[in-house]
Structures are given as structure tokens and as C-alpha cells.
């Protein structure tokens, strides 16, 4: 595995965003504060499956260090030190129930995009920048969120959408970002990754992509010292002067 790349020289948020050819977005916590809905959906699945598990916010915050819903459930069960581990079929069934309930929660409209996200997407499109998604969540979860927030044709605005199931190793491995760069046919320096967690920061940094952090509910206290820029939310970009002309770096 690649070593984590050192942080590049810091620059302003507007400059960082404005000079990019492509913006690559994480989803959960970055585009919307979805993690609380994921937590509720997991607990719903546990009840439906007859398990006496209950993840409160403190437990879930700790479990979020493990990327991937199925992996998270396996990790929690291992902590209980109860043998044998849940069969793969049970994990898959739990995940199906959880995913379906998450989509139901999203469809209520209770989880809007975070402040500044829509404005940044609109401004990036107006500047001719390319948009991409690099996430550990599933395609179904991405579609549930963005169909509600941006409309059912949201995918037409993104040149690459890479989910956790598309790569061998999830964040903090660099796989999802390397695959996104390959699909975009761009170099790392052409892009900016927009993340909310340390695992996401490490993943993008291992792919040598500069990172802008937008702090989220569950990851506000993470160490973001390797990021180029750290913001409370993307509405802080509104007052930043952003360059409108960009030239791709040589491959």
C-alpha cells in the first residue's frame, strides 16, 4: 500500500477549487449528513432480523472508522466475542434490509444536501469543470440521495461515479480515487477531492489528490492536518474568488 502523501503547500479554498479541472466528491457526510440515517437504518435492520444490537451515536461514531456497512457489522460482531461469526448470508440479508430502509428515509426528504453543495455544483458546471463521485457507499445509496436532492437525471452531470463495490479495497485505501482518475483520464493534480473524514483524506492523499475537507457531524474531531483546506461547510466558498480558466496538467 502506498504511503500517505505529505500535505502540499496550503492555498485558499477558492483558489484550490477554481484551478481544478475536476471536483471529486465523497457522499456520506460530505454531500449530505446521511450518517445519522444510516445509523437508524442499521438499527431497523437489527430489529427486523431479530438481533438485540442497538447502535447509539457514540458506538456508531466509533464504528465509522470501519469503512463499508457489511464490514462494520462484521467488526461489531467480532467485538462482542461471540462465536461463530454471522454467516455471509445473514450479513447480506441485514445489509439489504438496512439499504431498503435507508432509501425509505431518504425519500421522505428529511436529508437535504449540506449548505453550499448545490451552489458549488452549479458554479462548477458553469465554469466547465468536470464532476465525479468517489465513495465507499453503494450505487443504490448514491442514487437514493441524489435522485431526491438533484432529480432523477442527476447522473448526467457526473463524468464518473465510483462506489465501494467497484473496487477491491475501500477507503482509506486509494483504490476508489485511482479508479476515478482512470475513468476521468486525468492526473491527480488536475483534481480536488472533497471529503469529510480522515479515512477519506488518507485515501485521496494516497492517490496524490489535493483535499478540501468540509467538517461533518461524526468526523468533526478528526485530524485533518494533511488537508489543503478545512471548512465547516461549503457555503464558505461563496465569498471566495475562484479562477474560471483551467488547463489540464500534462499526463
C-alpha positions as CSV (number, residue, x, y, z in Angstrom):
1,X,0.0,0.0,0.0
2,X,1.2,3.5,-0.8
3,X,2.5,5.7,2.0
4,X,0.3,8.7,2.7
5,X,1.4,11.6,0.7
6,X,2.6,14.7,2.6
7,X,0.4,17.7,2.5
8,X,1.0,20.2,-0.3
9,X,1.5,23.9,0.3
10,X,-1.8,25.3,1.6
11,X,-3.8,27.7,-0.6
12,X,-7.1,29.4,-0.3
13,X,-10.3,27.4,-0.8
14,X,-11.5,29.4,-3.8
15,X,-8.1,29.1,-5.5
16,X,-7.9,25.4,-4.8
17,X,-11.4,24.8,-6.3
18,X,-11.1,27.2,-9.1
19,X,-7.9,25.8,-10.6
20,X,-9.2,22.2,-10.7
21,X,-10.2,20.5,-13.9
22,X,-12.4,18.1,-11.9
23,X,-14.0,18.0,-8.5
24,X,-14.4,14.6,-6.9
25,X,-16.9,14.3,-4.1
26,X,-17.3,11.9,-1.3
27,X,-21.0,11.3,-0.5
28,X,-21.9,10.4,3.1
29,X,-21.2,13.3,5.4
30,X,-19.8,15.4,2.5
31,X,-22.8,15.9,0.2
32,X,-25.3,15.4,3.0
33,X,-25.4,14.5,6.7
34,X,-26.6,11.0,5.9
35,X,-24.7,9.0,8.6
36,X,-27.5,9.5,11.2
37,X,-30.0,8.0,8.7
38,X,-27.6,5.1,8.1
39,X,-27.4,4.5,11.8
40,X,-31.2,4.5,12.1
41,X,-31.4,2.1,9.2
42,X,-28.9,-0.3,10.7
43,X,-30.9,-0.4,13.9
44,X,-34.1,-1.0,12.0
45,X,-32.4,-4.0,10.2
46,X,-31.2,-5.5,13.5
47,X,-34.7,-5.4,14.9
48,X,-36.2,-6.9,11.7
49,X,-33.6,-9.7,11.8
50,X,-34.1,-10.5,15.5
51,X,-30.8,-9.2,16.8
52,X,-30.6,-7.4,20.1
53,X,-28.0,-5.0,18.7
54,X,-28.5,-1.2,19.1
55,X,-26.0,1.3,17.8
56,X,-26.2,4.7,19.6
57,X,-24.4,7.7,18.2
58,X,-21.3,7.1,20.3
59,X,-21.0,3.5,19.2
60,X,-21.7,4.4,15.6
61,X,-19.1,7.2,15.6
62,X,-16.5,4.6,16.6
63,X,-17.7,2.0,14.1
64,X,-17.5,4.6,11.3
65,X,-13.7,4.1,11.5
66,X,-14.5,0.8,9.6
67,X,-15.5,1.6,6.1
68,X,-18.3,-0.3,4.5
69,X,-21.7,-1.3,6.0
70,X,-21.1,-5.1,5.8
71,X,-17.6,-4.7,7.2
72,X,-18.9,-2.5,10.0
73,X,-21.4,-5.2,11.1
74,X,-18.7,-7.9,11.0
75,X,-16.4,-5.7,13.1
76,X,-19.1,-5.1,15.7
77,X,-19.9,-8.8,16.0
78,X,-16.2,-9.5,16.4
79,X,-16.1,-7.1,19.3
80,X,-18.9,-9.0,21.1
81,X,-16.6,-12.0,21.1
82,X,-19.5,-14.3,20.4
83,X,-18.7,-17.3,18.2
84,X,-19.3,-18.2,15.5
85,X,-19.3,-15.1,13.3
86,X,-22.5,-14.2,11.4
87,X,-22.7,-16.1,8.1
88,X,-22.2,-14.1,4.9
89,X,-25.9,-14.8,4.1
90,X,-27.0,-13.1,7.3
91,X,-24.8,-10.1,6.8
92,X,-26.1,-9.8,3.2
93,X,-29.7,-10.0,4.4
94,X,-29.1,-7.4,7.1
95,X,-27.5,-5.1,4.6
96,X,-30.4,-5.5,2.1
97,X,-32.9,-4.6,4.9
98,X,-30.8,-1.7,6.0
99,X,-30.3,-0.3,2.5
100,X,-34.0,-0.5,1.7
101,X,-34.9,1.3,4.9
102,X,-32.3,4.0,4.3
103,X,-33.8,4.7,0.9
104,X,-37.3,5.0,2.5
105,X,-35.9,7.5,5.0
106,X,-34.2,9.5,2.2
107,X,-37.4,9.6,0.2
108,X,-39.2,11.5,3.0
109,X,-37.0,14.5,2.1
110,X,-35.5,14.7,5.6
111,X,-31.9,14.8,4.4
112,X,-31.2,17.8,2.2
113,X,-27.7,18.5,0.7
114,X,-25.4,20.3,3.1
115,X,-25.0,24.1,2.9
116,X,-23.1,25.2,-0.2
117,X,-23.2,21.9,-2.1
118,X,-25.8,22.8,-4.7
119,X,-24.2,26.2,-5.3
120,X,-20.8,24.6,-5.8
121,X,-22.2,22.0,-8.2
122,X,-23.9,24.8,-10.2
123,X,-20.8,27.0,-10.2
124,X,-18.5,24.2,-11.2
125,X,-20.8,23.3,-14.2
126,X,-20.9,26.9,-15.2
127,X,-17.1,27.0,-15.2
128,X,-16.9,23.9,-17.3
129,X,-15.4,21.8,-14.5
130,X,-16.0,18.1,-14.5
131,X,-17.7,16.4,-11.6
132,X,-17.1,12.9,-10.1
133,X,-18.0,10.8,-7.1
134,X,-15.6,8.6,-5.2
135,X,-17.3,6.9,-2.2
136,X,-17.4,3.7,-0.1
137,X,-21.2,3.6,-0.1
138,X,-23.2,1.7,-2.7
139,X,-24.6,2.9,-6.0
140,X,-28.1,2.4,-4.6
141,X,-27.5,4.7,-1.7
142,X,-25.9,7.3,-4.0
143,X,-28.9,7.2,-6.3
144,X,-31.4,7.4,-3.4
145,X,-29.8,10.5,-2.1
146,X,-29.1,12.4,-5.3
147,X,-32.4,11.4,-7.0
148,X,-34.2,13.1,-4.1
149,X,-31.8,16.1,-3.9
150,X,-31.0,16.8,-7.6
151,X,-33.6,14.9,-9.6
152,X,-33.6,11.5,-11.3
153,X,-31.3,12.7,-14.1
154,X,-28.5,13.7,-11.6
155,X,-26.0,11.2,-13.1
156,X,-25.9,13.1,-16.4
157,X,-23.9,15.8,-14.6
158,X,-21.2,13.4,-13.3
159,X,-18.4,12.0,-15.6
160,X,-17.5,9.3,-13.1
161,X,-19.3,7.6,-10.2
162,X,-17.2,5.1,-8.4
163,X,-18.7,3.3,-5.4
164,X,-17.3,0.9,-2.8
165,X,-18.3,-2.2,-4.6
166,X,-16.5,-1.1,-7.8
167,X,-13.0,-1.5,-6.2
168,X,-11.2,-4.2,-4.2
169,X,-10.2,-2.1,-1.2
170,X,-12.3,0.6,0.4
171,X,-11.1,3.9,1.9
172,X,-8.6,4.6,3.5
173,X,-7.1,2.6,0.6
174,X,-6.6,4.7,-2.6
175,X,-8.5,2.3,-4.9
176,X,-11.7,4.4,-5.3
177,X,-9.7,7.5,-6.2
178,X,-7.3,5.8,-8.5
179,X,-10.3,4.2,-10.3
180,X,-11.9,7.6,-10.5
181,X,-8.8,9.2,-12.0
182,X,-8.6,6.4,-14.6
183,X,-12.2,6.9,-15.6
184,X,-11.8,10.7,-15.9
185,X,-8.4,10.2,-17.7
186,X,-6.9,12.9,-15.6
187,X,-3.9,13.3,-13.4
188,X,-4.1,13.7,-9.6
189,X,-3.0,17.3,-9.8
190,X,-5.9,18.1,-12.2
191,X,-8.4,17.3,-9.4
192,X,-9.6,18.2,-5.9
193,X,-11.1,15.7,-3.6
194,X,-13.9,17.0,-1.3
195,X,-14.1,14.9,1.8
196,X,-15.4,14.9,5.4
197,X,-13.4,12.2,7.2
198,X,-9.8,11.2,7.9
199,X,-10.2,7.9,6.1
200,X,-11.3,9.9,3.0
201,X,-8.4,12.3,3.4
202,X,-5.9,9.4,3.6
203,X,-7.5,7.7,0.6
204,X,-7.3,10.8,-1.6
205,X,-3.8,11.7,-0.3
206,X,-2.5,8.2,-1.2
207,X,-3.7,8.9,-4.7
208,X,-1.8,12.3,-4.6
209,X,-5.0,14.3,-5.0
210,X,-5.2,17.6,-3.0
211,X,-8.1,17.5,-0.5
212,X,-10.6,20.0,0.8
213,X,-12.3,19.0,4.0
214,X,-15.8,20.0,4.9
215,X,-16.4,19.0,8.5
216,X,-19.4,16.8,9.3
217,X,-21.3,15.7,12.3
218,X,-19.5,12.4,13.1
219,X,-16.0,13.4,12.0
220,X,-15.6,17.0,13.2
221,X,-12.7,16.0,15.6
222,X,-10.6,14.0,13.0
223,X,-7.0,15.0,12.3
224,X,-7.2,17.0,9.1
225,X,-3.6,18.4,9.2
226,X,-2.8,16.8,5.8
227,X,-5.6,18.6,4.0
228,X,-5.1,21.7,1.8
229,X,-8.2,23.4,3.2
230,X,-10.6,22.7,6.1
231,X,-14.0,24.3,6.1
232,X,-17.0,23.9,8.3
233,X,-19.2,23.7,5.2
234,X,-19.0,24.5,1.6
235,X,-21.1,27.7,1.9
236,X,-17.7,29.3,3.0
237,X,-16.7,29.1,-0.7
238,X,-19.4,31.6,-1.7
239,X,-17.2,34.6,-0.8
240,X,-14.0,33.2,-2.3
241,X,-12.8,34.4,-5.7
242,X,-12.4,31.4,-8.0
243,X,-10.5,31.2,-11.2
244,X,-12.5,30.5,-14.3
245,X,-9.8,29.3,-16.7
246,X,-8.2,25.9,-16.2
247,X,-5.6,24.0,-18.2
248,X,-5.1,20.2,-17.7
249,X,-1.7,19.2,-16.4
250,X,0.4,17.0,-18.6
251,X,-0.1,13.4,-18.0
